[in-house]
Amino acid sequence: MAPRILLARHGQTAWSLSGQHTGRTDIPLLDEGRRGAKLLGERLHRAPWSGLADTEIRTSPLVRASETCALAGFADRAAEWDALMEFDYGVYEGLTPERIKADRPDWFIWRDGVPDGESLAEVSARADEVVAWARSADRDVLVFAHGHILRTIGARWLGEDISFAARIRLAPTSVSVLGWAYGLPTIEVWNDTAHLEG
């Protein structure tokens, strides 16, 4: 079986709720985010995933991702990995897109990047590292991370430029699956939040 990568975005935080760019600021989960993480874990421990017994698991070291991993029931099997950290947003850390566009009306993160932070090329290179690791052995992998880095991993899995990530949004506590069809990398499931719907 060709390896797949399961992507779990962390639960809701105060800044993800307000739309603020949350890169390296270590924001904890809200109660809603903790509830979502537990529901995600319950889902991943039921069929067809059944706890992902043979799956290698890694998490961003930032608390919102590592706590999501723990509440989902995978902390004892997960290794922290800096490659899964969110963008370093530089001077745009904590700002909403609307606030940034007040100064730069045509700004688009997937084209323009951020001042004094991580370049799009650097983020893309980190995503490539994750993709290479996921494809390196005959087993599935599960990662707990953040919206923009996970979208970048999705784009790079498909062989697309980082700008493609603009087209594949992710909700908090969503699960996605990147796999294969006809020998080509594909999106099997994207932005699935069914576990949060009652």
DAJOLIN-V265048 format. One record per residue. N is the residue number from 1. RES is the residue in three letters. PSI is psi as a letter, one per 20 degrees, with the letter a starting at -180 (* if undefined). BURIAL is # if it has 9 or more other C-alpha atoms within 8 Angstrom, else .. Layout:
# DAJOLIN-V265048
n:res:psi:burial
N:RES:PSI:BURIAL
N:RES:PSI:BURIAL
This chain:
# DAJOLIN-V265048
n:res:psi:burial
1:MET:p:.
2:ALA:q:.
3:PRO:q:#
4:ARG:r:#
5:ILE:p:#
6:LEU:p:#
7:LEU:p:#
8:ALA:o:#
9:ARG:q:#
10:HIS:r:#
11:GLY:r:#
12:GLN:p:#
13:THR:r:#
14:ALA:h:#
15:TRP:h:#
16:SER:h:#
17:LEU:h:.
18:SER:i:.
19:GLY:j:.
20:GLN:q:#
21:HIS:o:#
22:THR:n:#
23:GLY:e:#
24:ARG:i:#
25:THR:p:.
26:ASP:n:.
27:ILE:p:#
28:PRO:r:.
29:LEU:q:#
30:LEU:r:#
31:ASP:g:.
32:GLU:h:#
33:GLY:h:#
34:ARG:g:#
35:ARG:g:.
36:GLY:h:#
37:ALA:g:#
38:LYS:g:#
39:LEU:h:#
40:LEU:g:#
41:GLY:g:#
42:GLU:g:#
43:ARG:g:#
44:LEU:i:#
45:HIS:i:#
46:ARG:r:#
47:ALA:q:.
48:PRO:i:.
49:TRP:h:#
50:SER:l:#
51:GLY:i:.
52:LEU:l:.
53:ALA:h:.
54:ASP:j:.
55:THR:p:#
56:GLU:p:#
57:ILE:p:#
58:ARG:q:#
59:THR:q:#
60:SER:q:#
61:PRO:i:#
62:LEU:q:#
63:VAL:h:#
64:ARG:h:#
65:ALA:g:#
66:SER:h:#
67:GLU:h:#
68:THR:g:#
69:CYS:g:#
70:ALA:g:#
71:LEU:h:#
72:ALA:i:#
73:GLY:k:#
74:PHE:j:#
75:ALA:h:#
76:ASP:i:.
77:ARG:i:.
78:ALA:q:#
79:ALA:p:.
80:GLU:q:#
81:TRP:o:#
82:ASP:h:.
83:ALA:h:#
84:LEU:j:#
85:MET:q:#
86:GLU:r:#
87:PHE:q:#
88:ASP:o:#
89:TYR:j:#
90:GLY:c:#
91:VAL:i:.
92:TYR:j:#
93:GLU:p:#
94:GLY:i:.
95:LEU:q:#
96:THR:q:#
97:PRO:h:#
98:GLU:g:.
99:ARG:g:.
100:ILE:g:#
101:LYS:i:#
102:ALA:h:.
103:ASP:h:.
104:ARG:n:.
105:PRO:h:.
106:ASP:j:.
107:TRP:p:.
108:PHE:o:.
109:ILE:h:.
110:TRP:i:#
111:ARG:g:.
112:ASP:i:.
113:GLY:b:#
114:VAL:q:#
115:PRO:q:.
116:ASP:k:.
117:GLY:b:#
118:GLU:p:#
119:SER:q:.
120:LEU:h:#
121:ALA:h:.
122:GLU:g:.
123:VAL:g:#
124:SER:h:#
125:ALA:h:.
126:ARG:g:#
127:ALA:h:#
128:ASP:h:#
129:GLU:g:#
130:VAL:g:#
131:VAL:g:#
132:ALA:g:.
133:TRP:g:.
134:ALA:h:#
135:ARG:i:#
136:SER:i:.
137:ALA:r:.
138:ASP:m:.
139:ARG:q:#
140:ASP:q:#
141:VAL:q:#
142:LEU:p:#
143:VAL:q:#
144:PHE:o:#
145:ALA:b:#
146:HIS:r:#
147:GLY:g:#
148:HIS:h:#
149:ILE:h:#
150:LEU:h:#
151:ARG:h:#
152:THR:g:#
153:ILE:g:#
154:GLY:g:#
155:ALA:g:#
156:ARG:h:#
157:TRP:g:#
158:LEU:i:#
159:GLY:j:.
160:GLU:q:#
161:ASP:q:.
162:ILE:h:#
163:SER:h:#
164:PHE:h:#
165:ALA:h:#
166:ALA:h:.
167:ARG:i:.
168:ILE:n:.
169:ARG:q:#
170:LEU:p:#
171:ALA:q:#
172:PRO:q:#
173:THR:k:#
174:SER:r:#
175:VAL:p:#
176:SER:q:#
177:VAL:p:#
178:LEU:p:#
179:GLY:b:#
180:TRP:q:#
181:ALA:p:.
182:TYR:k:.
183:GLY:j:.
184:LEU:q:.
185:PRO:p:#
186:THR:r:#
187:ILE:o:#
188:GLU:g:#
189:VAL:p:#
190:TRP:p:#
191:ASN:l:#
192:ASP:p:.
193:THR:k:#
194:ALA:h:.
195:HIS:i:#
196:LEU:i:.
197:GLU:l:.
198:GLY:*:.
